[in-house]
Amino acid sequence: MLLMPPWIQAANDLPPSAKVEMGEVEEVCSDFTPKEWRQDQVIDGVQIQASKLCTPDNPAEIAAFVKGTNGISMETLMETQLAADAITKSDDMDGDGDPDKIVIKLEIVELNGHSPDSPELTTQFDIAPGIQPTFWVFAPKTRDMSTLSLYEPQANPLLRVPSPAIRVEQDDVVWLVVENTHYLPHSLHLHGVDHPYMDRMDHGNDGVGQTSNMDIMPGESKTYVFRPRQPGTMYYHCHVQPHTHIPMGLQGMLIIEENRPNNWLQTFNVGNGQVRHPSVAVQEKYVREYDLHYESADKELHEIVARSANDPRLLAKHLNVDYDVTEATDDYFMLNGRSFPYTLRESLIEMESDKKVKLRILNGHTEALGVHIHGHKPTITHYDGVDNGPSSYITRDVHAMVPAQRIDLELSGVDDGLHSFGQGIWMFHDHVEKSFTTNGTGEGGDISLVVYKDFLDEKGIPKTHGMSLTPYFSKDFWKKNYPIWQDYDAWRSLGLPEVKGAEGQATSATATVPAQQAAVGSAPAVEETSAIGRLFYGILLGLFSYVLIVKRQFIFDHLRKLTKQQ
């Protein structure tokens, strides 16, 4: 009986918690971006709003987007990587002080592409630490290198996911020139945008090879001409094999702004997010404006099929014949081309008490999404670019959107318990639960934050009051090697068990092991057998103890008889 407690303890002994090293961690916000870029400023006569974000846009590029590359100084142009003819603006046809003929040139760029010249990916773009799916995107026509330098393979800031939001004004005559610098055929469809079926040169103008015009072959270009009569948030995308080309990234927002005098628009919003030179009509109602483009990616398409060959014929076969989109499952979920935590650097929404901001949202996913903003109930004012009228505006906290749909939301900072619950740091995300994961790991995906002004530090990073964000900036976390709850308490009671620990030694709180050994499910079979064996013996000991206690009087009487007989 005296020996039973040690036996029972041994039968229920547990391994110690493993100590998994986090590995290298990125800075949440580096000092690489000049702090002057975040300031309110004027360049070549263009008023540029302040942006508190960690990685704000280059103000020189904003000036070029507003005035056109033909309307800024050479000094300003040289501070960008735009081609001299990327955007040209001319002809104030209605005499209201702004140009009405706009020529926009787009290229088609591959990010995280596979090259026969190097084992590394070319023109790299990370959606989260260490995660680099391949994308194809429309991009403003650029000059110079596609990467930061000869020694830095990262894509230059003009080449990125998503394809840029494009802004023009009602009644502008727009020439949208697509130069196919890619190795496959492409096109551009003006989804929801007022445009003629045939242009003035009697060429197809709808971007559909089967009905309108031939696809743009590699090395060729095509000019789409339109003069939109109605304002609203629209869409553009490739219409060649759209089941693969749209998810690969050839999609973007196209906004038609209301006509106003002296309405110089920011033609491109590269990377989306804050519009740093809003239109006159937007500034009549809102203090800021944001473009929010949601996208998703299937690992099979973006990391296997898109990198499966260097011969365009083989790639075409793999994309158009072998890949079956009906069996696809999305693994990566992005807001403005990034997944959490990178969304914190460039897709925050800055709010102020009693102020309103405008949100334009595009569902570029392959499935429906449900936009949910914590602490607020935004009001929907437009569906697919159409103003519903004040009597039909809807205020709610989840807004459902099907693929390709656009909505305009009015986000109010009026603390009345309906439109806003007050100041703070409020999460917003697609409420389809898998969308706030990255390759199945959470929290990730398209999570971002609405942050009130006083809750941002000098680098535009939220002053959070919860857990540390450090693990999310580690590649090991996204490789599924680091347990996020490991250091929640001194005992690491929510860490991973040490699968190589010696039996019967649970007195040590932690033990250091390589991360790969601590991965879930990596315990060897012998450990499982030992645990089951100990459980079996524990049950036997328990039954034996129970019998001893229940039958103790019978046992004692029997022992007395045996003693007397002796």
N, C-alpha and C positions, 0 to 999 in steps of 0.2 A: 504493500500500500504506500509506503514511504517513497518508493522508487517511481511511482506512477506520474507525479507532476513533471519531472524531467522528461519522461517518455512522451507525455502529451505535448509539451512545449516543442520537442524535437519534431513531432509529427506535424505541427502547424507553423514551423519556422518559415520565414519569408526571406528572399534575397534582398540585399541592400539596394537603394536607388542608385542608378548610374549617373555619373556626372558627364554630360555631353558638352563638349566645347563648341562654342558658337561659330568660330572661324572669323574670317575677315568681315568687318562691317563697314559699309559705306557711310559717309557723312550724310545726314538728313538733307542739308543744304550746304554746298560748298561755296567758296568765295570766287569761283571761276567767273560768274556773271557780274559785270560791273554794277555796283549799287546804284549808279546814276540812271541805269535803265528803268528802275522802278519809279522814278520821279515824274511828276507832272511837268511837261515841257513843251516847247514850240520848236519845230525844225522846219525850215523852208516855208514858214507861214502855216504849218499844220499843227493844230492843238492836239496834244497827245495826253490822254488821261494817265494818272498815276496807276501803277499796278504793284501791289505789295507781294506778288507771288515770288517764290524762290527763283524760278526761271522765267522771267518776263520776256516778251518779244523785244527784238532789237528796234529801238525807236527810229533809226534811219530807214529800216524796212517799212515801218508803218507810214512814214512820210512818203516813201515811194509808192506804196499801195494807194495812198489818198490822191497824190498829185499826178501819179503816173511816172514811169521812168523817164519820160520825155519832159517832165515838168519840175524836176528837182535839180539841184546843183550837182556838178560832177563830183564834188567832194562828198556829198551825201550818197550818191550812187556807189562810189568806191567803198563806202562803209557797209555795203550790202554785197551779196553774191548774185544779184539779179542780172540777167542779160539786159542790154540797153533797150531792147524792144519787148521786154516781158509784159509791160502794160503801157499802152499809149492812150492818151485822152485828148479829145479835141472837139471843136464845133459846138458852141452853145446855140443850138438850133432854136430853142424857145426863149432865149434872151433872159434867163433867170439867174445868170451868174455862175452856172456850173456846166461842165462839159457833158455832151449828150451822145457823142460817138466814142465807144469804148472798144479797144482791140486788146484781147487777153490771149496770151500764149501759154499753153500747157505742154509739158512733157510727160512721158510715162517712165517711171523709175522703179527699179527693183531694190528692195531693202532686204538685208540678210540673205543675199543671193549666193548661189554656189558657183564657183569659178574653176575652170580647169587649171588655172595658173597658181592656185593656192589652196591648201586644205582648210584655211579659215574662211569664214563668211565675209562677204564683201559689202561695203556700205552698211555697217551694222547699226541696228536700232533696237534697244532693249525696251520691252514693255514693262518689265519688272526686273529685279536683280538676277542677271544670268539667263533671262528668258528671251529668246530671239527667234520668233516665228518669221518665215519669209512672207513678205507682202509685195504687192504691186500697187503703186499709187500714182494719181495725177499730181503734178507739182508745177509751181511757177517756173517758167523758163529761166535757167541759171547760166552763169558763166563759171569758169575755173573748175575746181575739183568737187567731186561729189562727197568727199570725206573731209574731215577737219584739216588733215594734213597728210603728208606722205607716211607719217609714222602713227597716225591716229585713225583707225579704221571706222570710227563713228561717223555716221552720215552728217553732212552739214545741216544746220537747223531748218533750211527751207525744204529739205527732203525728209518727209516723215509721215507717219500715220496720225490722223486720217488724211485723206485728200482735203485740201483747204476749202473752207467756206468761201464762197464767191458772192460779192454784193454788187448789184447794179440798181439803177433807178427806173421807175415807171417811165415808159416811152423812150428810154435810151435805145439807140441802135447799137447792138452788141455783136461783135465778131469774135467768136470763140474758136481759136485755132488750136487744134490738137496735133502735135508733132509726135508721131509714133517712134519713139526712141527705144522701144522694146523689141523683143524677138518673136512676138506672136501678134496676130491681128487684133485690133481693138476698135472701139467706137465710143461715141458719147451720146447718151440719150438725155434730153431735157425733161425730166420727170415732173409733171405738174406745171411746167413753165409754159406760158403762152408763146407758141412758136408755130410758124407755118410748116406744112408737110413738105413743100418744096421751097428753096430759097429763090432769090431774085435771078440767080444764074440758071434756074431750072434744074438744080441739083437736089438730091434727097437731103432732108434736113432733120430726120427723126432718129437717126443713129441705129436703125434696125436693118441688118443686112438682108433679111428675107423680104422686106416690104418697101424700104426707103432708099438706102444707098449701100454700096459695097463697103465691107469693113476696111479700115485703114491698115494697109499692109506695113510691115516693118520698113522704116526709112521714108515713108510717105506722110503726108499731112492732109487734114480735112478742116474746112472752116464751116462752122455752124453759125447761122445768122438768125437773130430774133429781135423783136421789139416788143417787150412785154407790156401789156395794157393793165394788168392787175397786180397789186402788191401781195406779198406773202412769203412764207418760208417754204421753199421748194427743195428740189433734190436733183442731182445729176449722177449718172453712173454709166459704166460700160454695158452695152447690150449684146456683146459677143459671148456666147456660152455663159450667160449671166449666172447660172447655178454655181460656177466656180469663180468667174472674174469679179463679181460683186463681193463675195466673201473674201477674196484675195486682197481687197482694199480699194478697188476702182469705183469709189462712191464718195459723194460729198454733198454738203448743203449748198443750195443756190438761193439767195435771198433777194427778192425784189422789194426795194424800199419805196415808200410813198414819195411822190414828187413834192419837193419843197424848193424855194429859192435858195441859192448858195449852198446846195446840198452836195458837198464833196464827200464821196463815200470811201470807206476803207475796202477796196476791191477784194483783197485777199485777207482772210484771217487764218494764217498758217498755224496748224495745231489746234485751231478753235479756242475755246475758253473765252476770256474777256475780250470784248471788242473795244480797243483803246481809242477809237475815233468813231463814236456812234453817229448815226444819221440824225438830221434835224428832227424828224418825226419822233424818233425814239427818245431824244433828249427832252421833248415836250412833256413826257410822262414819267421817265425813269432816270435814275442817277447812273446806272450801269446796265450793260447788256452782255449776255453770255451765250455762246454757241456750245451746245452739248451734243456730241455725236457718240452714240453707243454702237459698239461693234463686238463681234465674237469670232473665234477662230477654232477650226478643227485641227488638232495636231497632225492627223494623217494627211490632210491637204497641205498644210502650211510647212510641215517639217519633214515629210517623207516624199509625197508626190511632187511638190514644187522643187525639190532638190534631187530628184531621182535620176536626172541625166543632164548632160551639157548639149546634147543635140536637140534642137527645137522640135524635130519630128517625133522623137521619142517622148518628149515632154507633152506634146499635143496628144499623143496616144494615151499616155498615163492620165492626163487631165480629162480628156473628152470621152475616152472609151473605158479605161480600167476603173477610174474613181467613180464610186456610186454615192451620190449625195443623199440618196434616200436612206442610206445606212450610216450617215455621218452623225457624230456627236461632238458638239462644241466643248472645248477644254479651256479656252482663254476668253475672258470677258473684259472689255476695255471701255473706258470713257476717254474720249479724245486721244485715242491711241496708246493709253497707258493703263496699267492695272495698279491697284493699291500695292505698295505705298507710294509709287511714283505719281499717282494722281494728286498727292498732297503738294507736289512741287509746282503744278501748273494748271490744275482744274478745280481749285477752291472757288467758292462763291463768297465774296466779301459783302457783308450786310451792315447796315446801320439802322438804329432805332428810328421808326416812323418814316423810313425811306422805302422806295420800291425799285426792284430790278426786273429786267425782262429776261426770260429764259426761252431760247429757241432750241427745241429738242428733236433729234432725228433718231428713229429706231433703225439702225443699220445691222441689227442682229438678223439671224436666220429664223428666230422665233419671236413670239410676243414678249413684251417686257411690261413691268409695272413700276413706274417711277414713284418713289416714296421719299419724302423729305421730312426728317424728324423735326419736331418743334414748330411745324408750320403746316398750313393748309393752303397751298397756292391755288390761284384761280386760272382756269383755262379760258383763253380768249379766242384762240384760233385753232381749227382743225385743218391740217393739210393746206395751210396758207390762207384759209377763208375765215374772215371775221364773222363770228356767230351772232354778233349783236349783243348788247348788254343784257337783254332779257334772257339770253341763252347761255351766259357765262356760268361755269360750274366751279364751285369751290370744294375741294376734297383733298385727302392726304395720299391717295394712290391713284395715279393716272395710267390707265392701260393703253398700250400702243401695239399695233400689229406691225410686222416688218414693212419698211419704207414709209411708215406714217410719220408725220411731223405735227407737233403741237407747240403753241406759244403759251407760256405760263407767266402770270404776274405774281411775283414773290414779294410779299409785303412784310415790313418790319414793324408794323403797328401791333403793339403788345395788347391784344384784346382777348386772348384765349382762343381765338378762332384763326386769324391769319398768322399770328405769331404767339409763341408761348413766352417770349422774352429773349434777352441776350444770352449768348453762350456759344458752344461749339456743337453743331447739330449735324449728324450724319445724313447723307442721302445716297440712294442706291436703287438698282433694279431689285424689286422684291421677289423675283423668281430666285429661290434660294441658291441654286447652283451658280448664279451670276455674281455672288460675292465670294467666289472661290477662284483660285488660279490653279488649273490642272488638278482640281479636287481638293486643294489646300486652302483653308480659310484662316484668318480673314484675308481676302484678296479681291480679285475681280474688279468690278467697276465702282467700288466704294469711293466716295469723296465726302467733302464736308462743306456745310454752310457755316462760315465763321464771322462772328460780329467783330467789328473793327478793333475793339479793346482786347480781344483775345488772340491777336496776331503779334509775333515778335518782329524785330527789325528786318529779319530775312523772309518774312511771310510764312513762317511755320507756326501752326496753332500751339498755344500754350495749354496743352492738355492737362487734365487732372486725373487721368486714369493710369493704365499700365504703360510701361515704356514701349516706345515704337522701335527701339533698337533692333530686336530680332528680325523685324520685317525687312530691314535693309541688309540682311545677310543672305548670300546665295545658298548657304547650307539650309536655311529654313525652307526655301522654295524647292530644294532637292529632297525635302522631307526627312532630313537628318536631325533636326533640332526640335525637341518638344517644347512648345511655347509656354507651358505652365511649369516648367522645371524649377524655376527660381521664385515661385510665388511665395514660398515660406522657407524657413531655415532648414526644415527637415526634407525638403524636396519631395513632399508626400505625393505630388502629382507628376513627378518625373517618370522616367522609364525604369523598369527593374533591371538590375545587373544580371544578365543572363549567363555570365561566366562565373558568378560568385560561388564560393564554396558552400556546401550544405551546412546548415546549422550556425551560420555566422551572420546574424541580423543585427549585431550590436553596433556596427559601423553605419553611419547615416548615409554616406556616399562612397562611391568608388569611381575612379576615372577609367573610362574605356573609350576606344575609338568610336566615332559616331556611327560607322557602318555596322558595328557590332550591336549597337543599341537600337537599331531599327526595329519597328514593330514587326512581329512575326518571324524574327530571325533566331529564336531559341531552338537549340538542337533537340532532337527527339528524345535523347537520353534524359534531359531535364524534365520533359513532360512525363516520362515513365516514372522517374523518381518521385515526382510530386504525387502522382496517382498512387504509387506504392505507399507513400507516407500517409496519404488519406485513408487508404484501406486499413493500415495498421492502427491508425487513430480511431477508426470506427470499431475495430475489434477491441481495443483497449476500453473504449467507452462502454461497449456491451458487457465486457467482463466486469467493469466497475459497477454497472447497474445491477448485474446478477448478485455480486457480493453484497451490495447494500440491501436489496429486496429480500434475499435469502439468508441474511446474516444470522437470524435466530436459529434456523435449521442447521447452519454450518457450525455455530457455537455449540449446540446440543450434541451434534455428531462428534465434534472434537472432544467434548467432556466424556462421552461414552468410550471413545478410544483411549483416553487418558486413564479412566478407571480400570479398563480391561488390562492395561499394562501394569 
